[in-house]
Amino acid sequence: MDRGISRGARWAVGLSCVAMATLIFFPGLQIGQSIDRSPEHASASFPAGTPVLTPDGPIPIEFLRTGQEVITYDRASGEPGLASIIEITSRSHSGTVIEITAGSTVSSTERHAFWVVSGDRLAGRPDAPGDRQSLSSDGRWVAAGDIQRGDRLLSIDGEREVTRVTTGSMEGPVYDLRVTGAGAVAVGSGVFAGDVTRDEAPVVPSYGGGGGCFVAGTPVLTSSGAVPIERVGAGDRVWAWDPTVRSWSLQEVGGLLVHNYTGDIIDITASGLQLTATGNHPFWVQSGAGLRDRPLAEDLGGSSLVPGAAGRWVSARDLRAGDTLITRSGFVVVHAIAVRAGSPGQMQTVYNLSVGVHHTYAVGSTGVVVHNKGAAEEESAG
């Protein structure tokens, strides 16, 4: 495919869809209506439904995936270009949101950065949070909360004038992206917003590092039944297990964590189910041969041993045939473990959940107990 020839046509298609997309993604939202979707912990994010422009047209931010291409700004050519998504974050938030109308309306948390080409007393405004590269010699990054009516925002078709800025409040999930290149993403009618910078959110190591995760399609038991892990979001309630008192309860999800992973992948076959997890994801093993001699799962934001409990947290790569795992309905026995070695050239998108209180959730059709591993550290740091 010759991107140089087709790019202009694709930009046009994207623009023609934006007005309709805004109405579809935000049903009932009127221009100027104040809504608030700002975060409790993250500094810069967009609410669910925010259109992100891609080569195939606008897509709601919550439906994007790592590795997918989005429209960015090419600083060298001074024209729109393509970038790949490196990471997607999702959190539950409550607070202030800024609604900016420039062609169409886009909402963001008040600290989210937009590239303002020109505006009244632009040089005297505070710097937007985050260490970002400049997109052009004209303008600067400005936080949504400091954008003013009359500002001109850099967009895929040149510039768009801000005709209205309103403030509101709302609780709900918010999302953000980290992308390759200049770190800018076209949102709404095609205005360029900044992505998550390295100083705003830590980069999760992709090779054998970061929290444990599961592949797309892994069922997670929620209050409304089994849901693929990639479809679970902030505010959903999942079944969580407390190993200290051996009881189940519904706990709220803080966010969906999406990572690129190139470490070992473990295929687990147990009674009536099959699971695929990263090698470092902790499972609760109630009993098994040589259990006390195996390595403990690491980075749980606490101890892998639970006082008074017979079992312990064990990484997926250290599971063995014959291990007994706790489920929502009782127990399952592991029949087979298959390890697929990873390499830097074999990247896979994997998912984890941030779950409060017990830091556990249930996966598979029977609800096998797993820890949310590295996500627990992010919760305590947030």
C-alpha positions as CSV (number, residue, x, y, z in Angstrom):
1,M,0.0,0.0,0.0
2,D,1.4,3.4,-1.0
3,R,0.6,5.5,2.1
4,G,1.8,8.7,0.3
5,I,-1.0,8.4,-2.3
6,S,-3.7,7.1,0.0
7,R,-3.0,9.3,3.1
8,G,-4.9,12.3,1.8
9,A,-8.0,10.3,1.0
10,R,-7.9,8.7,4.4
11,W,-7.7,12.0,6.2
12,A,-10.7,13.2,4.2
13,V,-12.7,10.1,5.2
14,G,-11.7,10.6,8.8
15,L,-12.8,14.2,8.8
16,S,-16.2,13.5,7.1
17,C,-16.9,10.9,9.8
18,V,-16.0,13.0,12.9
19,A,-19.2,15.0,13.2
20,M,-21.3,11.8,13.0
21,A,-18.9,9.9,15.2
22,T,-19.2,12.5,18.0
23,L,-23.0,12.1,18.1
24,I,-22.7,8.3,18.1
25,F,-20.0,8.1,20.7
26,F,-21.6,10.7,23.0
27,P,-25.4,10.0,22.6
28,G,-27.5,12.9,24.0
29,L,-24.4,15.2,24.4
30,Q,-25.2,18.7,23.3
31,I,-22.6,21.3,22.2
32,G,-21.6,23.2,25.3
33,Q,-23.0,20.7,27.7
34,S,-20.7,20.5,30.7
35,I,-19.5,17.0,31.6
36,D,-16.6,15.9,33.9
37,R,-14.5,12.9,33.4
38,S,-11.3,13.9,35.0
39,P,-9.2,11.4,37.0
40,E,-8.6,10.9,40.6
41,H,-5.0,9.7,40.1
42,A,-3.9,10.2,36.4
43,S,-3.2,13.7,35.3
44,A,-4.3,13.6,31.7
45,S,-6.9,11.4,30.1
46,F,-10.0,11.2,27.8
47,P,-13.4,9.8,28.6
48,A,-14.8,6.7,26.9
49,G,-16.2,7.5,23.5
50,T,-13.6,10.1,22.6
51,P,-12.9,9.7,18.8
52,V,-9.3,9.0,18.0
53,L,-8.5,9.4,14.3
54,T,-7.0,6.3,12.6
55,P,-6.3,5.4,8.9
56,D,-9.7,3.7,9.0
57,G,-11.6,6.6,10.4
58,P,-12.4,7.7,14.0
59,I,-12.5,5.0,16.7
60,P,-13.6,5.4,20.3
61,I,-10.5,5.5,22.5
62,E,-11.6,2.5,24.6
63,F,-11.7,0.2,21.5
64,L,-8.1,0.9,20.4
65,R,-5.4,-1.8,20.9
66,T,-1.6,-1.7,21.2
67,G,0.1,-1.9,17.9
68,Q,-2.8,-0.1,16.1
69,E,-2.0,2.9,13.9
70,V,-3.4,6.3,14.8
71,I,-3.0,9.7,13.1
72,T,-0.2,11.8,14.5
73,Y,1.8,14.9,13.5
74,D,5.1,14.5,11.5
75,R,7.4,17.3,12.7
76,A,9.8,16.8,9.8
77,S,7.2,17.2,7.0
78,G,4.8,19.5,9.0
79,E,2.0,17.2,7.9
80,P,-0.2,14.5,9.4
81,G,1.5,11.1,9.7
82,L,1.0,7.7,11.3
83,A,2.1,6.4,14.8
84,S,1.7,3.1,16.5
85,I,0.1,2.7,20.0
86,I,2.7,1.5,22.5
87,E,0.5,1.5,25.6
88,I,-3.1,2.1,26.6
89,T,-4.1,3.1,30.2
90,S,-7.6,3.1,31.8
91,R,-8.6,4.4,35.2
92,S,-11.6,5.3,37.2
93,H,-11.8,9.1,37.8
94,S,-13.9,11.8,39.3
95,G,-13.4,15.5,39.1
96,T,-13.1,18.4,36.6
97,V,-13.4,18.0,32.8
98,I,-12.8,20.6,30.1
99,E,-15.0,20.6,27.0
100,I,-13.3,22.3,24.1
101,T,-15.3,23.1,20.9
102,A,-13.0,23.6,17.8
103,G,-14.9,22.3,14.8
104,S,-16.4,19.5,17.0
105,T,-16.3,19.1,20.7
106,V,-13.8,17.0,22.6
107,S,-13.6,16.5,26.4
108,S,-10.5,15.8,28.5
109,T,-9.2,16.1,32.0
110,E,-8.0,19.6,32.7
111,R,-4.3,18.7,32.6
112,H,-4.4,17.1,29.1
113,A,-2.1,18.9,26.7
114,F,-3.1,20.3,23.3
115,W,-0.9,22.1,20.8
116,V,-2.0,25.7,20.6
117,V,-0.5,27.5,17.5
118,S,-1.6,31.0,18.6
119,G,-3.7,32.7,21.2
120,D,-4.0,35.7,23.4
121,R,-1.1,36.0,25.8
122,L,0.0,32.5,24.9
123,A,3.6,32.9,26.1
124,G,2.5,33.9,29.6
125,R,0.4,30.8,30.2
126,P,1.7,27.9,32.4
127,D,3.5,25.0,30.7
128,A,1.4,21.9,30.2
129,P,2.5,19.0,32.5
130,G,4.8,16.4,31.0
131,D,8.1,16.6,29.1
132,R,7.0,16.7,25.4
133,Q,8.7,17.5,22.1
134,S,7.5,20.6,20.3
135,L,5.4,19.9,17.3
136,S,6.4,23.1,15.4
137,S,8.2,26.4,15.8
138,D,4.8,28.1,16.2
139,G,2.9,27.6,19.4
140,R,3.3,25.4,22.5
141,W,1.7,22.7,24.6
142,V,-1.1,24.1,26.7
143,A,-3.2,22.2,29.3
144,A,-6.9,21.9,28.5
145,G,-7.7,23.9,31.6
146,D,-5.7,26.9,30.3
147,I,-7.1,26.9,26.7
148,Q,-9.1,30.0,25.9
149,R,-11.8,30.9,23.4
150,G,-10.1,32.2,20.2
151,D,-7.0,29.9,20.6
152,R,-6.1,28.2,17.3
153,L,-5.3,24.5,17.7
154,L,-3.1,22.5,15.4
155,S,-5.2,20.0,13.4
156,I,-4.9,17.6,10.6
157,D,-6.2,20.2,8.1
158,G,-4.1,23.1,9.5
159,E,-5.7,24.9,12.4
160,R,-9.0,25.0,14.1
161,E,-10.3,27.9,16.2
162,V,-11.6,27.3,19.7
163,T,-15.2,28.7,19.8
164,R,-16.2,27.5,23.2
165,V,-14.6,26.2,26.4
166,T,-16.8,24.9,29.3
167,T,-16.1,23.1,32.6
168,G,-18.1,20.4,34.2
169,S,-17.9,17.3,36.4
170,M,-18.6,13.6,36.0
171,E,-17.4,10.2,37.4
172,G,-16.4,7.4,35.0
173,P,-13.6,5.7,33.2
174,V,-10.9,7.7,31.4
175,Y,-8.2,6.5,28.9
176,D,-4.9,7.6,27.5
177,L,-2.4,6.4,25.0
178,R,1.4,6.3,24.5
179,V,2.4,6.4,20.9
180,T,5.6,6.3,18.8
181,G,7.0,9.4,17.1
182,A,6.3,13.0,18.2
183,G,3.8,11.9,21.0
184,A,0.7,13.5,19.5
185,V,-2.6,12.0,18.7
186,A,-5.5,13.5,16.5
187,V,-8.7,13.5,18.5
188,G,-12.2,14.9,18.0
189,S,-12.3,16.8,14.8
190,G,-8.6,16.2,14.2
191,V,-7.0,18.5,16.7
192,F,-3.6,17.3,18.1
193,A,-3.4,16.3,21.8
194,G,-0.4,15.0,23.6
195,D,0.0,11.4,24.6
196,V,1.2,10.1,28.0
197,T,4.7,11.2,28.6
198,R,7.3,9.1,30.4
199,D,7.4,11.4,33.4
200,E,3.6,11.3,33.8
201,A,3.3,7.5,33.8
202,P,6.0,4.8,34.1
203,V,6.9,2.6,31.1
204,V,6.2,-1.0,31.8
205,P,9.1,-3.2,30.6
206,S,8.0,-5.4,27.7
207,Y,10.5,-8.2,27.9
208,G,9.9,-10.4,30.9
209,G,9.0,-7.4,33.1
210,G,5.9,-5.6,34.4
211,G,2.9,-7.2,36.1
212,G,1.6,-10.5,35.1
213,C,-1.1,-10.6,32.4
214,F,-3.5,-12.7,30.3
215,V,-4.1,-12.9,26.5
216,A,-7.2,-11.4,24.9
217,G,-10.3,-13.5,25.3
218,T,-9.5,-14.7,28.8
219,P,-12.8,-14.8,30.6
220,V,-13.0,-12.7,33.8
221,L,-16.0,-13.4,36.2
222,T,-17.9,-10.1,36.8
223,S,-21.2,-9.2,38.5
224,S,-22.8,-9.7,35.1
225,G,-21.1,-13.0,34.1
226,A,-17.9,-13.9,32.2
227,V,-16.5,-11.1,30.2
228,P,-13.3,-11.2,28.0
229,I,-10.5,-9.4,30.0
230,E,-10.0,-6.8,27.2
231,R,-13.6,-5.7,27.6
232,V,-13.4,-5.2,31.4
233,G,-13.1,-1.5,32.3
234,A,-12.9,0.9,35.2
235,G,-16.0,0.7,37.4
236,D,-16.9,-2.8,36.5
237,R,-17.2,-5.2,39.5
238,V,-15.3,-8.5,39.4
239,W,-15.3,-11.5,41.8
240,A,-12.3,-11.2,44.1
241,W,-11.0,-13.7,46.7
242,D,-9.6,-12.9,50.1
243,P,-7.0,-15.6,51.0
244,T,-6.9,-14.6,54.7
245,V,-10.6,-15.5,55.4
246,R,-11.2,-17.7,52.2
247,S,-14.2,-15.7,51.1
248,W,-15.4,-14.1,47.8
249,S,-16.8,-10.6,47.2
250,L,-17.4,-8.3,44.4
251,Q,-14.7,-5.6,44.0
252,E,-14.5,-2.6,41.7
253,V,-12.0,-2.5,38.9
254,G,-9.7,0.6,39.0
255,G,-8.6,0.1,35.4
256,L,-7.6,-2.2,32.5
257,L,-3.8,-2.4,32.0
258,V,-2.6,-3.2,28.5
259,H,1.0,-4.1,27.8
260,N,3.3,-5.4,25.0
261,Y,5.0,-8.6,26.3
262,T,7.8,-10.6,24.8
263,G,8.5,-12.9,27.8
264,D,7.5,-16.5,28.3
265,I,3.8,-17.5,27.7
266,I,2.3,-20.4,29.8
267,D,-0.6,-22.6,28.5
268,I,-2.4,-24.1,31.5
269,T,-4.8,-27.0,31.1
270,A,-6.9,-27.8,34.1
271,S,-10.2,-29.6,34.8
272,G,-12.6,-28.3,32.1
273,L,-10.6,-25.2,31.2
274,Q,-7.5,-23.8,29.4
275,L,-5.8,-20.5,30.3
276,T,-2.9,-18.6,28.7
277,A,-0.9,-16.3,30.9
278,T,2.4,-14.6,31.1
279,G,5.0,-16.6,33.0
280,N,5.1,-14.2,35.9
281,H,1.3,-14.1,36.6
282,P,0.6,-15.4,40.2
283,F,-2.0,-18.1,40.8
284,W,-3.2,-19.3,44.2
285,V,-2.0,-22.9,44.6
286,Q,-3.9,-24.6,47.5
287,S,-1.8,-27.7,47.3
288,G,0.7,-29.5,45.1
289,A,3.8,-31.7,45.1
290,G,6.8,-29.8,46.4
291,L,4.8,-26.6,46.8
292,R,6.9,-25.4,49.8
293,D,10.1,-25.7,47.8
294,R,9.0,-23.7,44.8
295,P,9.9,-20.0,44.2
296,L,7.3,-17.6,45.6
297,A,5.6,-15.2,43.2
298,E,7.2,-11.8,43.3
299,D,6.1,-8.2,43.2
300,L,2.7,-8.6,44.8
301,G,2.8,-5.4,46.8
302,G,3.1,-7.6,49.9
303,S,4.0,-11.1,50.8
304,S,3.4,-14.2,48.7
305,L,2.7,-16.1,51.9
306,V,-0.6,-15.6,53.7
307,P,-0.4,-16.2,57.5
308,G,-2.4,-19.3,58.4
309,A,-3.1,-20.3,54.8
310,A,-2.2,-23.7,53.5
311,G,-1.6,-22.4,50.0
312,R,0.6,-19.7,48.5
313,W,1.0,-17.5,45.4
314,V,3.0,-19.2,42.6
315,S,4.0,-17.8,39.2
316,A,2.4,-19.4,36.2
317,R,5.8,-20.7,35.0
318,D,6.2,-22.6,38.3
319,L,2.8,-24.4,38.2
320,R,2.9,-28.2,37.9
321,A,0.6,-30.9,36.9
322,G,-1.4,-32.0,39.9
323,D,-1.6,-28.6,41.5
324,T,-4.9,-27.7,43.1
325,L,-6.3,-24.2,42.2
326,I,-9.1,-22.5,44.0
327,T,-12.1,-21.4,41.9
328,R,-15.5,-19.7,42.5
329,S,-17.2,-23.1,42.7
330,G,-14.5,-25.1,44.5
331,F,-11.3,-26.4,43.1
332,V,-9.7,-27.5,39.8
333,V,-6.6,-29.7,39.2
334,V,-3.9,-28.7,36.8
335,H,-3.5,-31.5,34.1
336,A,-0.7,-30.0,32.0
337,I,1.6,-27.0,31.7
338,A,3.2,-25.9,28.4
339,V,5.8,-23.1,28.3
340,R,6.4,-21.0,25.2
341,A,9.7,-19.2,25.4
342,G,9.6,-15.5,24.6
343,S,12.0,-13.3,22.6
344,P,12.3,-9.6,21.9
345,G,11.1,-10.2,18.3
346,Q,7.8,-11.9,19.3
347,M,5.6,-9.3,20.9
348,Q,2.1,-10.0,22.2
349,T,-0.6,-7.7,23.6
350,V,-1.6,-8.9,27.1
351,Y,-4.0,-7.5,29.7
352,N,-4.3,-7.2,33.5
353,L,-6.7,-5.5,35.9
354,S,-6.3,-3.1,38.7
355,V,-8.5,-4.4,41.5
356,G,-8.7,-2.8,45.0
357,V,-8.8,-4.3,48.5
358,H,-7.8,-8.0,47.8
359,H,-5.9,-7.4,44.5
360,T,-7.4,-10.6,43.1
361,Y,-9.8,-11.6,40.4
362,A,-11.2,-14.8,38.9
363,V,-10.4,-16.1,35.4
364,G,-11.6,-18.9,33.1
365,S,-15.1,-20.4,33.0
366,T,-14.8,-21.7,36.5
367,G,-13.2,-18.6,38.0
368,V,-9.6,-19.6,39.0
369,V,-8.1,-17.2,41.6
370,V,-5.3,-15.0,40.4
371,H,-3.5,-12.0,41.8
372,N,-3.3,-8.7,39.9
373,K,0.4,-8.6,40.5
374,G,2.1,-5.3,39.3
375,A,-1.3,-3.5,39.2
376,A,-1.3,-3.6,43.0
377,E,1.8,-1.5,43.1
378,E,0.3,1.0,40.7
379,E,-2.8,1.3,43.0
380,S,-0.7,1.9,46.1
381,A,1.4,4.5,44.3
382,G,-1.6,6.2,42.8
